[in-house]
Amino acid sequence: MEERLKQFLVDEFNLTFEEACKMSLEEKKALFDKCAEIELDEAYKSDPISERGLLASLWQDIMLTKVPEKEDEMKE
């Protein structure tokens, strides 16, 4: 699963995991928002949600889990 998550970043955003880790908070917020858009789009398209939508959702969870003190800021 870890490799699929990393590949999702490359496929969707042309971004490596290492590059994502070095992003500023503003850039991470934008990435979070883009993942949320993908998740919603995929949820509307299919039931159950596609792998693409699931991976986008998991990235949102990861971003919120890894920076818990920023959770409220990320949701804004």
N, C-alpha and C positions, 0 to 999 in steps of 0.2 A: 504494500500500500504506500509506503514511503516514497518509492520510486515513481509511482503513478502521481502522487501529489506534486513531486518535484517536476515531473514532465508536464503536468497541467500548467504550471507557471510558465514554462517554456512555450507550450502550444498556444496559450491564451494571451500571454503578455510579452513573449520574447524576453523572459526574465529568468535568470538562474536563481536558485535558492539562496546562494551566497549574496547575490545582488539585492534580493528581497530583504535579507537580514540587515543590510547596511542602509536601507531606506530611512528617510526622515519620518517623523510622526505624520506629517502632512501627506507624504507619499503613501504611507501605510494606510491612512484613512481612505485615500483615493482607491487603493487596491482593494480594501475591504468593501467599499461601495460598489466597485466593479464586480466583485465576487457575488455580492448580494443581488445585483441585477441579473447575473448569469443564473443564479439559483432560482430566482423568481421566473425568469423566462423558461427555464427547463421544467419547472414545476407545472407551469401552465400547459406545456407541450405534451407531457406524458405522465401517466400514472402507472406504476411508480416512477419516481423521478429518475432521470437518466444518470449515467455515471458522471457526466460533465457537471450536472447540477449537484450531485452528491459531493464531488471534489471541491466545487466552489463553496458549498456549505461547510465542509471540513476545514477549508482554509480560513473561513470566518471564525470557526471555533478555535482554531490554532492561534489566530491573531489575538483573540480575546483572552485565551488562556495564558499565553506567554507574556501578556502585558496587563495583568489584572487591575493595576491601579489606573490604567487608562481606559477601562471598559466603558465608563460613562461618556468619555470624550469620543470614543470610537462609534458609539451609537448615535451621536448627534448628527 
